[in-house]
Amino acid sequence: MKKFLVLCMILTLLCGCLTGCKTGDEKKDHLVIVTTIFPFYDWVRNVVGENPGNIEVKLLLESGVDLHSYQPTAEDVMTIGESDLFLYVGGESDKWVKDALRSTGKKDITAVALMDVLGDALKEEEVVEGMQGEEEDEEEEDEIEYDEHIWLSLRNAKALTNEITERICTLDSEHETTYRENGKAYADKLQALDEEYVKAVSEAGGKTLLFGDRFPFRYMTEDYGLTYYAAFLGCSAESEASFETIAFLAQKVEDLSLPAVIVLDGSNHKIAETVIQNTNGTKPEMIVMNSLQSVSKKDIQDGTDYFSVMKDNLEALKKALK
């Protein structure tokens, strides 16, 4: 996916704001952790717990905008400039980060691309049979592009929570014991849910998922040995599927007697509806799975959290595999 961001205006604006508002001698009375997306934000909150007010956690993408279409504002870059620890995904959609960090004028920000933490566990993006790929220019053809949706694996979530715990302990060693206890409790909770997924998949009648939508769940399907078909890649900007794609997906529903066509939260469902309409025989159910890509401030205020969403996704998975 291409993303061209121009941060020159932001840099100009910040030159005055970041160097003129604070002196080098000023010290904050608390630490600030900034994350780009909600899953990281929620993991940090679980590790920090009921801390004595010494850590403030901030979420950049709190307006509900999707990671793939996000462009930082001057205010966002200033927020990053206030951070002691900045956590971001680190994939194609985050190419803006390098310039944003430079624009803050600060050298003491610990910035962590969590994709880098996973190392060999990263999965390359793949175009499976029937999927509508995107056109690439010659420069992009030779580049390896990894799937950014690392948070949709509970196993990744556990590993990354452990990394976040270590980073927070380094920042605030005075409360290290509390953070380690919180981090372990949350990691154990994720492990227990992972085991529920394993059990559900082992007892399921099918092992294939079909998405009439984008497909950001590759890490999940890899964890549990599932196969899948989908209209588009997880990062695709496409919204209209070709006749060939629709026909292929509809035929797969028939051939495999799939009970469901899956859609993402927030999508318009048009592709899935067309697939279902073109399926002969018993019509599959439409099931929604939440990719956690566009959680808003209101969602958070209403009680949305990573664990409950992944629990809901498990129930959706059970229906899709019955």
C-alpha angles and dihedrals in degrees: 000000000000121000124175114184124181112208099168093103091048091051091051092050093046095050089077098033100049099038099035102045099053136035123219090247095061117103128196119233090223142028123255126213117189125192130185100216136037101246091059090045091053094047090053091049090053093050094045093045119165094348119175093258095277095118127054117194119206131189119208100194097053097128093077094254115149118251091237095057098037120123119183120241125214088259090054091053090049089052090053088049090059093054129105091192124026119190121193138159099248102213135117092295092058099059087117093066098081093056092042092054090048090049092058090067090219126123100185098071113114103218117189125190101205093203086067090057092061095058111170091011090075116109125214117235110260136195108218127198112298095012118132106236128202127248113253130198120235095263092055095047092074096044121097108228117198125209107260098202095095094143093068091076116080088206091056089046091055093048093046093046088056090051091048090050091055092049093050092047088054091051095047110021091166090074097033095123092056093047093049092050091049092046093050093047091052093045089051089051091052090048091053091051090048088056089052089055091050091051093047093050093046090053096043122110093223138037101198130091126195122201121197086196142039116322117228096152101086094119090053094050090048091052093056103031097250127153123217148189124203144169097237145005116270093254096041119132091203118117103171119069122210123244088251092055093048092047092048094051093045090051091050090053089055098041094049096034089232114191096209148031111211126219132183125248111266097020122123094240092221095128093047091048091052092048090052092047090054094050116102122218123010110016116234121236120251111236128188124220122188116231094187090227099125110032111159133210088253091053089054092048088051090056105265112160135169097249096050092048092051089047089054090048088056091057090049090049091053090055093047092052101040 
